């Protein structure tokens, strides 16, 4: 069991324990991660997210369905993919491969024929046992570094039965687990995952509800209420420092002193000593190829990385909210390629 030992009574929707439902659509496993919880971790990225953040750095995780993508920079022009496409959905042009996404059957034949992974399918259906077996290959790194496995996305709570079964199995193998969530789900769903979770990484992107709707497609009402419920749950279980808050610093969106001050005030008023870390995640533009590969325009492609001075200024604004400055950390790339902590 995880640190949340208190029995959980799930009201309303019951998360099925049926073995046939213990399958999920996974985007990828990122090994040797040091940014999704303590120590060296393997992060499992789930497919599907209830939010549509305009800056999303993992656009391939938003849809719960499998997707095909093509990366021009990886393509060598061999055209091995075109003749094997059974749906006739690929066309070779002077500018590269054009995909008829509506006609694509996602059969995966083209990506198997591609020698450079320029063509690939986002999303693979896996069973719990197979996924756990793969994750346990990294157990030595977890044990030596104090790391473990983090469920991220997308949003793990969108596949609740699979997420619960995966967390439960990992705990039975003695693995330290973390749940990275945006909080946009029912409290009953989130509550049912907690007994198998050692650490919660919770996103607080924007304090203003209307701006949150503009940036993500929904208000932050449920997210904040779930976080308050999570705090009450943690207080009852006596679990200090088992919560990390994450705030993305997005130019012209969330990266304002006013937003950080209001989020900090929420942390101080409702979370207190439960918060072991408030991570300010600087904007990065490394996802441009993902958008291009999916045939989606991205409004932030011309935005520059944040400078170290800008990041430190925002961290100071966050500290000005009255939270413990020791919990504030800056992560992510900066224009001087220097990582700094407030």
LUMDO-428107 format. One line per 10 residues: number of its first residue (from 1); their letters; for each residue x, y, z of N, C-alpha, C. Coordinates in steps of 0.001 Angstrom, whole numbers. Atoms other than C-alpha are relative to their C-alpha. Example, Ala and Ser with C-alpha at 12.3 -4.5 7.8 and 13.67 -1.06 7.14 Angstrom:
<gumars>
1 = as = 890 -1190 0 12300 -4500 7800 900 1200 0 ~ -820 -1190 -60 13670 -1060 7140 -770 1090 730
</gumars>
This chain:
<gumars>
1 = xxxxxxxxxx = 843 -1199 0 0 0 0 874 1243 0 ~ -719 -1268 1 1024 3617 -493 -132 675 1348 ~ 36 -702 -1270 1253 6262 2192 -1420 357 406 ~ 1376 -310 -326 -2474 6952 1987 -697 -1275 466 ~ 456 1288 -503 -3443 4045 4220 -1482 -10 360 ~ 1384 -47 -431 -6917 5263 5157 -905 -685 -1016 ~ 894 666 950 -9649 3050 3624 -786 1022 -801 ~ 701 -918 886 -11313 4706 672 -1348 -581 -375 ~ 1328 402 412 -15033 4502 127 -346 783 -1241 ~ 254 -707 1254 -15732 5342 -3508 -1504 148 -169
11 = xxxxxxxxxx = 1417 -269 193 -19097 7012 -3945 -277 218 -1476 ~ 374 -244 1382 -20996 7267 -7206 631 -1028 -916 ~ -626 900 966 -18935 5812 -10059 983 -932 699 ~ -915 972 -583 -17181 2623 -8996 1041 -389 -1041 ~ -1069 388 900 -13818 1897 -10545 50 -1514 -88 ~ 85 1446 189 -14036 -1591 -12015 1330 -675 286 ~ -1178 808 -238 -11618 -4256 -10909 90 -1160 -995 ~ 28 1108 948 -12490 -6547 -13829 1317 -97 -745 ~ -1305 210 607 -9357 -8063 -15274 26 455 -1451 ~ -7 -372 1417 -10478 -7383 -18841 74 1508 -195
21 = xxxxxxxxxx = -74 -1448 105 -10592 -3658 -18076 1360 532 438 ~ -1308 -451 -453 -7039 -3577 -16799 953 162 -1176 ~ -833 -360 1135 -5712 -2342 -20102 -111 1506 -201 ~ 29 -1440 203 -4789 1199 -20964 750 388 -1251 ~ -702 -532 1160 -3612 3332 -23839 1117 904 497 ~ -1191 -677 -498 -77 4482 -23079 718 703 -1148 ~ -729 -763 1000 1815 7155 -24957 1448 -457 -85 ~ -1400 442 -27 5318 6196 -23869 445 -152 1454 ~ -690 59 -1287 7584 5339 -20969 1273 820 -128 ~ -1225 -801 -14 10251 7921 -20213 873 -461 1159
31 = xxxxxxxxxx = -901 523 -1018 13130 6316 -18376 1017 1063 443 ~ -1065 -850 -551 15806 7978 -16228 -461 1442 180 ~ 539 -1333 -232 13557 10945 -15464 379 473 1398 ~ -327 -583 -1305 14619 13279 -12653 -902 1196 314 ~ 850 -1181 -160 11802 15837 -12949 -1435 -329 383 ~ 1377 382 -292 8666 13866 -12091 -122 -656 1363 ~ -22 557 -1343 9299 13198 -8432 1430 -221 444 ~ -1357 171 -535 12278 12318 -6235 744 -1150 -670 ~ -843 1073 508 15192 10192 -7423 -111 -191 -1501 ~ 91 377 1415 15494 8496 -10799 -1296 -771 -201
41 = xxxxxxxxxx = 1338 551 152 12080 7599 -12139 -253 -449 -1436 ~ 566 319 1302 10304 5947 -15026 -1403 593 -21 ~ 1286 -683 90 7377 8110 -16082 -844 -639 -1092 ~ 938 598 949 4392 6462 -17758 -969 1089 -445 ~ 879 -1035 534 2598 8933 -20014 -1266 -646 -561 ~ 1290 512 426 -1097 8166 -20441 -536 829 -1175 ~ 659 -686 1112 -3090 9032 -23560 -1353 514 469 ~ 1281 -590 -334 -6029 11373 -23101 103 1020 1116 ~ -25 -1058 -1007 -6487 14644 -21191 -1310 788 -84 ~ 1242 -775 7 -9632 16572 -20139 229 1478 -296
51 = xxxxxxxxxx = -332 -1385 307 -7819 19882 -20699 598 101 -1402 ~ -623 -272 1302 -6689 21441 -23967 805 1282 134 ~ -823 -1194 -260 -3978 23840 -22807 598 508 -1304 ~ -464 -567 1263 -3021 26217 -25600 1512 -142 -159 ~ -1451 125 44 661 25777 -24715 471 -1446 104 ~ -323 1385 -352 564 21988 -24212 1302 -484 -637 ~ -1290 499 482 4057 20487 -24514 -79 -1466 -423 ~ 219 1378 442 2615 17009 -25125 -1321 -80 -762 ~ 1281 -25 724 -86 17620 -27763 -473 -1387 -405 ~ 360 1366 368 12 13932 -28662 -693 -733 1137
61 = xxxxxxxxxx = 640 646 -1146 -1357 13169 -25196 -1435 471 205 ~ 1332 -573 -258 -4560 15243 -25441 -1106 -963 -419 ~ 1014 936 474 -6614 12834 -27556 199 -1365 653 ~ -99 1346 -575 -7426 9487 -25944 191 -1061 -1073 ~ -121 950 1102 -7271 7885 -29386 1433 -68 -507 ~ -1310 136 631 -4190 6572 -31159 82 967 -1177 ~ -202 -979 1067 -2693 9022 -33680 1276 -320 -769 ~ -1199 161 817 -210 8898 -36540 699 1357 -125 ~ -741 -1244 215 2551 11469 -36874 1200 -268 -906 ~ -1143 62 907 5322 12201 -39346 929 1157 315
71 = xxxxxxxxxx = -993 -1020 -331 8531 14073 -38514 919 209 -1197 ~ -729 -295 1229 10080 15735 -41535 1505 -139 175 ~ -1443 12 -217 13540 16045 -39990 576 -1413 63 ~ -470 1386 -64 13738 12247 -39583 -142 -740 -1320 ~ 320 701 1249 12502 11373 -43071 1179 70 -971 ~ -1106 42 973 15166 10256 -45581 -515 -128 -1430 ~ 576 14 1338 12755 10169 -48520 45 -1344 -696 ~ -83 1330 621 12972 6414 -49088 -1345 -464 -550 ~ 1370 307 443 9169 6230 -49578 -408 -1452 246 ~ 382 1367 -340 9003 2769 -48023 -1432 -72 530
81 = xxxxxxxxxx = 1306 -4 -648 5800 3788 -46292 -1166 49 -982 ~ 1130 -279 904 3679 4818 -49289 -612 -1266 -591 ~ 620 1161 640 3216 1501 -51127 -621 -1009 976 ~ 532 992 -934 2498 -498 -47965 -1267 488 714 ~ 1184 -551 -668 -312 1801 -46760 -1256 -622 -599 ~ 1171 727 505 -3399 -399 -47118 -1201 920 -211 ~ 1130 -918 134 -5745 2596 -46797 241 1068 -1058 ~ -318 -1032 989 -3977 4706 -49422 -27 1401 588 ~ 96 -1278 -708 -3697 7492 -46854 1281 822 -48 ~ -1271 -707 61 -86 8487 -47602 292 439 -1434
91 = xxxxxxxxxx = -361 -541 1309 1006 10719 -50465 1376 631 89 ~ -1337 -589 36 4599 11587 -51350 -35 1279 -837 ~ -85 -1276 715 5194 15219 -52352 1433 503 78 ~ -1336 -597 -46 8239 17408 -52946 344 496 1403 ~ -221 -518 -1356 7778 18677 -49390 -88 -1090 1060 ~ 57 1094 -955 7481 15242 -47817 -1291 -790 -95 ~ 1172 875 -35 4698 12868 -46805 -1217 774 499 ~ 1281 -565 -441 1107 14086 -46610 -883 -1152 457 ~ 836 1045 -592 -1210 12050 -44377 -1466 398 -82 ~ 1456 -160 -52 -4932 11753 -44989 -465 -620 1316
101 = xxxxxxxxxx = 262 526 -1335 -5719 11426 -41305 -1396 -599 119 ~ 1355 541 -42 -9418 10845 -41882 -53 -1394 -616 ~ 2 1296 664 -8616 7899 -44138 939 -1014 623 ~ -985 900 -617 -5826 6429 -42002 -690 -989 936 ~ 595 1045 -847 -6772 3127 -40348 834 -292 1242 ~ -898 205 -1146 -3884 3310 -37814 437 -1454 121 ~ -391 1413 -3 -2846 -190 -38853 1458 -198 411 ~ -1399 22 -448 796 663 -38048 952 -646 -1007 ~ -861 635 997 2129 -1001 -41217 1043 984 -514 ~ -933 -992 545 3692 2225 -42500 1140 283 963
111 = xxxxxxxxxx = -1057 -300 -964 5575 2915 -39271 963 -1179 149 ~ -871 1168 -42 6896 -650 -39270 950 -17 -1190 ~ -831 -33 1205 8223 -86 -42789 996 1143 19 ~ -866 -1183 -36 9845 3256 -41906 1307 -331 731 ~ -1275 379 -629 13579 2736 -41196 526 1027 997 ~ -555 -1069 -840 14033 6023 -39289 -954 483 1087 ~ 1067 -417 -923 10866 6288 -37114 -546 1381 -326 ~ 612 -1260 414 9848 9359 -39111 -1522 -119 63 ~ 1427 299 -140 6391 7771 -39209 -182 -894 1222 ~ 237 809 -1198 5053 6438 -35936 -1416 217 488
121 = xxxxxxxxxx = 1328 -83 -599 1844 5812 -34036 147 414 1457 ~ 73 -394 -1397 1172 7646 -30796 -1106 -807 679 ~ 989 736 -760 -572 5322 -28361 94 -1496 -213 ~ -78 1459 50 -200 1647 -27525 -818 -580 1142 ~ 800 637 -1041 -2670 -540 -25647 825 -1073 697 ~ -808 933 -789 -955 -2430 -22845 -803 -510 1187 ~ 573 548 -1214 -2041 -4697 -20031 864 354 1201 ~ -711 -359 -1223 -1047 -4019 -16423 1232 -874 203 ~ -1110 911 -272 1142 -7113 -16087 1181 261 -932 ~ -1080 -255 956 3112 -6395 -19258 702 1315 301
131 = xxxxxxxxxx = -590 -1303 -292 3633 -2759 -18303 834 -39 1280 ~ -764 118 -1251 4717 -3562 -14743 1297 -763 -229 ~ -1200 773 301 7147 -6163 -16050 1061 894 -667 ~ -927 -909 679 8693 -3497 -18287 567 1029 974 ~ -440 -1022 -948 8862 -912 -15497 975 -550 1033 ~ -865 592 -1016 10516 -3295 -13050 1418 -255 -504 ~ -1359 111 533 13508 -3531 -15386 885 1125 549 ~ -742 -1152 -520 14515 -164 -13878 48 18 1526 ~ 106 19 -1458 14060 -1244 -10274 1323 353 693 ~ -1287 -292 -623 17791 -1025 -9490 225 1504 105
141 = xxxxxxxxxx = -153 -1454 -25 17788 2668 -10405 -913 620 1061 ~ 909 -521 -1012 14732 3279 -8213 590 -179 1390 ~ -467 326 -1344 16264 1574 -5203 1262 766 373 ~ -1250 -708 -285 19673 3238 -5513 -205 1498 191 ~ 158 -1458 4 18280 6768 -5990 -1174 498 825 ~ 1211 -432 -693 15089 6778 -3940 -1088 420 -966 ~ 968 -356 1027 13055 6992 -7138 -1144 -991 -82 ~ 1135 889 184 10178 5026 -8576 -694 259 -1318 ~ 799 -156 1210 7371 5270 -11119 -1007 1117 196 ~ 992 -1071 1 5260 8328 -11929 -990 -222 -1130
151 = xxxxxxxxxx = 1036 28 1020 1947 8188 -13766 -314 1429 -397 ~ 192 -1362 490 1578 11266 -15953 -815 -60 -1288 ~ 818 19 1217 -26 12250 -19229 226 1180 -897 ~ 1352 475 -223 -2268 13336 -20544 -404 36 1469 ~ 532 54 -1355 -4233 12544 -17427 -318 -1440 378 ~ 250 1384 -419 -4054 9152 -15658 -1430 -243 479 ~ 1355 182 -531 -7459 9747 -14053 -1040 -181 -1096 ~ 926 269 1096 -9070 9512 -17501 -80 -1489 -306 ~ 45 1458 123 -8243 5789 -17426 78 -572 1425 ~ -102 260 -1446 -9098 5192 -13744 198 -1447 377
161 = xxxxxxxxxx = -147 1410 -368 -9457 1411 -13662 1416 -483 -277 ~ -1361 403 365 -6149 922 -15438 1022 656 922 ~ -936 -713 -870 -4366 3590 -13375 17 -608 1398 ~ 70 589 -1342 -5601 2061 -10127 678 -1362 32 ~ -594 1335 46 -4611 -1460 -11136 1513 81 -148 ~ -1443 -166 204 -1176 -257 -12270 679 457 1286 ~ -574 -483 -1257 -486 1691 -9074 3 -1099 1061 ~ 117 1071 -990 -1698 -1206 -6938 1049 -1085 -231 ~ -988 1034 310 533 -3699 -8733 1412 483 308 ~ -1326 -552 -291 3568 -1434 -8449 264 19 1507
171 = xxxxxxxxxx = -178 -12 -1450 2990 -1037 -4709 245 -1402 544 ~ -228 1374 -446 2801 -4811 -4298 1434 -440 -263 ~ -1406 295 300 6281 -4920 -5852 945 938 752 ~ -836 -862 -826 7528 -2303 -3376 526 1227 -708 ~ -458 -1161 763 7847 537 -5911 -643 1274 541 ~ 486 -1316 -430 7519 4169 -4773 -745 642 -1167 ~ 840 -488 1085 4666 5651 -6810 -349 1472 156 ~ 443 -1391 22 3714 9178 -7811 -1082 154 -1058 ~ 1091 -295 924 570 10481 -9508 87 1462 -392 ~ -51 -1355 538 891 13556 -11727 -1353 289 -627
181 = xxxxxxxxxx = 1370 -231 439 -2597 15017 -12216 -308 1475 -172 ~ 489 -1373 172 -4288 18160 -13499 -1191 261 907 ~ 1092 -166 -949 -7118 17531 -11023 -1377 149 -611 ~ 1292 -169 663 -9899 17789 -13621 -670 -1365 -164 ~ 702 1286 -26 -11793 14650 -12654 -919 34 1207 ~ 833 45 -1195 -14342 13597 -10066 883 -267 1220 ~ -749 274 -1221 -13132 13555 -6471 14 -1494 293 ~ 74 1433 -256 -14293 9933 -6222 1078 -748 -793 ~ -1042 631 814 -11934 8984 -9059 1375 226 608 ~ -1296 -324 -583 -8984 10770 -7495 183 -698 1338
191 = xxxxxxxxxx = -56 601 -1330 -9778 9460 -4027 328 -1493 -76 ~ -221 1439 127 -9757 5856 -5251 1428 -351 -390 ~ -1387 252 392 -6202 6210 -6589 979 217 1154 ~ -921 -428 -1051 -4718 7602 -3387 575 -1119 864 ~ -588 1047 -855 -4309 4369 -1350 1208 -686 -621 ~ -1096 667 694 -1792 3214 -3951 1066 1008 -463 ~ -850 -1101 444 73 6531 -4281 835 529 1157 ~ -886 -532 -1044 3088 7790 -2314 162 1515 -75 ~ -205 -1431 200 3287 11304 -3771 -954 474 -1081 ~ 869 -598 1008 853 13564 -5645 667 1257 -548
201 = xxxxxxxxxx = -458 -1198 699 2097 16072 -8212 -1238 631 -630 ~ 1285 -604 348 -766 18514 -8757 227 1320 -725 ~ -180 -1208 803 -980 21180 -11450 -940 1110 451 ~ 766 -1234 -165 -2117 24689 -10559 541 980 -1036 ~ -507 -754 1142 -1808 26585 -13814 -347 1487 66 ~ 495 -1375 51 -3895 29734 -13456 -1019 207 1109 ~ 883 -266 -1137 -5621 31286 -10442 -1347 557 -423 ~ 1241 -612 468 -8232 33261 -12373 -817 -1014 -795 ~ 800 1062 598 -11092 30959 -13358 -300 252 -1477 ~ 311 -293 1390 -12015 32747 -16587 1232 -111 -892
211 = xxxxxxxxxx = -1236 170 770 -8405 32934 -17757 337 -1485 -139 ~ -240 1448 61 -8072 29251 -16899 -841 -628 -1104 ~ 864 514 1062 -11020 28555 -19180 539 366 -1376 ~ -554 -437 1280 -9458 30607 -21989 1239 -803 -381 ~ -1275 674 274 -6120 28827 -21650 -134 -1513 -138 ~ 52 1469 -81 -7273 25256 -20998 -1298 -620 -500 ~ 1285 525 450 -10879 24938 -22160 -1008 -226 1101 ~ 926 175 -1115 -12411 24703 -18674 433 894 1156 ~ -358 -800 -1171 -12554 26723 -15465 798 -860 979 ~ -791 734 -996 -10473 25768 -12448 -814 -391 1226
221 = xxxxxxxxxx = 841 232 -1183 -13466 25275 -10121 176 -1408 561 ~ -122 1381 -479 -13287 21477 -9936 1425 -289 460 ~ -1403 222 -343 -9486 21505 -9825 301 504 1408 ~ -247 -567 -1326 -9423 23776 -6776 -768 -755 1082 ~ 782 747 -991 -12209 21890 -5000 625 -1364 275 ~ -662 1292 -194 -10449 18577 -5583 1273 148 823 ~ -1230 -210 -757 -7231 20039 -4210 -307 246 1475 ~ 413 -189 -1391 -9030 21185 -1065 -378 -1347 632 ~ 371 1326 -514 -10499 17687 -694 1230 -866 229 ~ -1251 743 -148 -7056 16183 -1228 741 449 1251
231 = xxxxxxxxxx = -665 -518 -1200 -5650 18450 1472 -661 -544 1261 ~ 701 545 -1178 -8352 17350 3937 345 -1473 195 ~ -354 1426 -50 -7602 13730 3084 1395 -183 586 ~ -1384 99 -478 -3889 14286 3700 113 383 1471 ~ -37 -394 -1412 -4465 16091 6973 -477 -1144 885 ~ 553 1101 -785 -6578 13199 8212 982 -1169 96 ~ -969 1111 5 -3844 10733 7230 1337 402 619 ~ -1252 -461 -575 -1072 12903 8710 1163 -138 -958 ~ -992 198 1064 979 13214 5530 634 1322 -448 ~ -674 -1224 425 3180 16325 5457 959 -256 -1161
241 = xxxxxxxxxx = -979 14 1101 5227 17052 2321 -251 -1085 -1041 ~ 296 1031 997 3474 14412 209 -716 573 -1217 ~ 668 -682 1102 2174 16999 -2273 974 977 -649 ~ -770 -970 775 4053 18838 -5010 -968 760 -893 ~ 790 -846 899 2387 21759 -6776 863 397 -1187 ~ -734 -367 1201 3390 22501 -10362 -738 1116 -742 ~ 568 -1121 751 2821 25776 -12224 862 268 -1225 ~ -775 -322 1207 3901 26225 -15867 106 1516 -177 ~ -228 -1431 239 5418 29632 -16628 -74 250 -1502 ~ 252 -141 1430 3902 30418 -20032 -72 1486 -354
251 = xxxxxxxxxx = 3 -1415 386 4625 33764 -21765 -1397 486 -357 ~ 1285 -650 290 1598 36086 -21898 -1198 -812 487 ~ 1099 800 -567 -468 33492 -20007 172 -91 1513 ~ -107 243 -1447 480 32151 -16579 1207 669 647 ~ -1266 -529 -532 3908 33781 -16218 -146 1466 401 ~ 179 -1355 -518 2730 36843 -14296 147 -24 1516 ~ -170 -96 -1450 3521 38017 -10790 -1345 -142 703 ~ 1320 67 -622 -204 38385 -10068 -524 -1414 97 ~ 471 1376 -25 -1009 34805 -10999 734 -808 1058 ~ -784 758 -973 1829 33390 -8899 -319 424 1428
261 = xxxxxxxxxx = 363 -472 -1335 875 35566 -5942 -1305 -650 455 ~ 1296 580 -372 -2706 34270 -6019 106 -1513 225 ~ -188 1436 -220 -1633 30635 -6405 717 -233 1327 ~ -722 117 -1265 813 31106 -3539 -902 227 1197 ~ 932 -251 -1096 -1938 32530 -1358 -920 -1195 221 ~ 819 1205 -120 -4075 29472 -2116 784 -1103 708 ~ -850 1018 -628 -1187 27177 -1170 138 275 1498 ~ -189 -364 -1408 -597 29067 2070 -1262 -211 814 ~ 1256 71 -745 -4270 29150 3053 -543 -1423 118 ~ 687 1280 22 -5387 25640 2065 914 -1223 121
271 = xxxxxxxxxx = -882 1164 62 -2310 23410 1832 1067 -13 1083 ~ -961 -113 -1083 269 24671 4314 1148 -984 -92 ~ -1166 881 -96 2842 22093 5412 -140 -1269 -820 ~ 154 1163 874 1383 19461 3095 878 122 -1240 ~ -718 -249 1240 3282 21061 217 1499 -128 207 ~ -1442 193 -108 6811 19719 -72 768 754 -1056 ~ -687 -661 1107 7560 21564 -3303 -1025 759 -837 ~ 779 -759 984 6120 24297 -5507 936 236 -1175 ~ -894 -18 1149 7691 23823 -8905 -500 966 -1061 ~ 300 -948 1071 7729 26690 -11407 705 -500 -1255
281 = xxxxxxxxxx = -540 671 1186 8184 25036 -14796 94 991 -1162 ~ -176 -986 1054 9675 27357 -17397 -450 -531 -1357 ~ 458 329 1350 8321 27423 -20934 1124 -625 -814 ~ -972 525 960 10056 25253 -23500 -675 -191 -1351 ~ 532 96 1367 9645 25020 -27276 487 -1277 -695 ~ -528 1235 566 10977 21484 -27740 -1073 -868 -641 ~ 1109 813 512 7544 20249 -28800 -431 392 -1411 ~ 416 -478 1329 7421 22020 -32179 -150 -1154 -985 ~ 77 1135 925 8141 18797 -34084 -1247 -847 251 ~ 1204 771 -307 5255 17114 -32273 -1215 609 -682
291 = xxxxxxxxxx = 1121 -685 646 2797 19727 -33504 64 -162 -1516 ~ -153 153 1447 4198 19619 -37020 -333 -1421 -438 ~ 239 1392 348 4079 15827 -37028 -1467 -395 49 ~ 1431 262 -102 406 15889 -36043 -816 888 -930 ~ 692 -908 907 -420 18578 -38599 -790 1070 719 ~ 690 -1000 -821 -1383 21091 -35894 870 1251 111 ~ -738 -1248 -197 -388 24744 -35746 160 257 1495 ~ -255 -296 -1413 1112 25961 -32458 299 1484 138 ~ -116 -1439 -132 731 29567 -31393 1228 489 740 ~ -1162 -409 -795 3899 29546 -29262 1320 -341 -693
301 = xxxxxxxxxx = -1217 479 659 6377 28353 -31893 1083 1079 -98 ~ -992 -1072 113 8067 31759 -32072 368 620 1346 ~ -319 -527 -1329 8245 32330 -28310 1396 -446 426 ~ -1354 295 -465 11712 32493 -26788 -41 -659 1370 ~ -131 542 -1341 12890 30606 -23736 95 1130 1009 ~ -70 -984 -1076 12637 32459 -20450 1445 160 458 ~ -1347 -220 -515 15799 34065 -19148 60 -359 1479 ~ -186 312 -1416 17254 33192 -15775 -509 1143 872 ~ 444 -1155 -779 16540 36726 -14562 -1527 54 85 ~ 1465 10 -2 12879 36485 -15597 -539 -1070 938
311 = xxxxxxxxxx = 459 1100 -850 12472 33129 -13878 202 322 1476 ~ -271 -348 -1391 14084 34379 -10671 -935 1099 493 ~ 939 -1065 -364 11848 37460 -10714 -1371 -569 317 ~ 1290 639 -253 8750 35280 -10946 40 -844 1275 ~ -143 762 -1244 10063 33037 -8171 -85 929 1213 ~ 75 -977 -1094 10463 36134 -6006 -1451 441 218 ~ 1417 -357 -119 6852 37089 -6770 -769 -1112 689 ~ 651 1143 -645 5769 33597 -5757 284 7 1499 ~ -377 -47 -1416 7675 33921 -2482 -703 1138 719 ~ 689 -1145 -581 5967 37272 -1923 -1421 -302 436
321 = xxxxxxxxxx = 1360 384 -395 2675 35417 -1476 -57 -452 1454 ~ -31 418 -1393 3811 34339 1974 264 -1475 207 ~ -335 1414 -164 4591 30688 1252 1449 -128 447 ~ -1381 280 -391 7767 29124 2579 895 58 -1243 ~ -846 -99 1199 10446 30228 54 786 -1273 -280 ~ -775 1220 174 12223 26924 615 -674 -1045 -860 ~ 690 992 819 9545 25002 -1266 -35 398 -1479 ~ 91 -497 1373 9847 27102 -4443 1227 -427 -794 ~ -1082 471 863 11923 25539 -7217 -311 373 -1445 ~ 142 -264 1431 12504 26545 -10836 542 -1198 -756
331 = xxxxxxxxxx = -467 1107 830 12739 23775 -13400 -237 345 -1464 ~ 191 -206 1430 13012 23603 -17169 1116 818 -618 ~ -1074 -710 704 15181 25236 -19827 -103 1506 151 ~ -50 -1462 14 16276 28873 -19740 978 445 -1079 ~ -761 -467 1158 17923 31030 -22375 1495 -107 193 ~ -1432 158 -254 21327 30803 -20663 358 -1447 290 ~ -177 1426 -230 20874 27040 -20277 522 -270 1416 ~ -365 148 -1406 21235 27407 -16523 -1261 -273 792 ~ 1119 263 -897 18877 25867 -14008 285 689 1325 ~ -191 -760 -1212 18333 27951 -10944 -1105 -308 993
341 = xx = 1009 183 -1024 16507 27631 -7651 -95 1268 810 ~ 206 -1188 -825 14981 30420 -5643 435 -281 1429
</gumars>
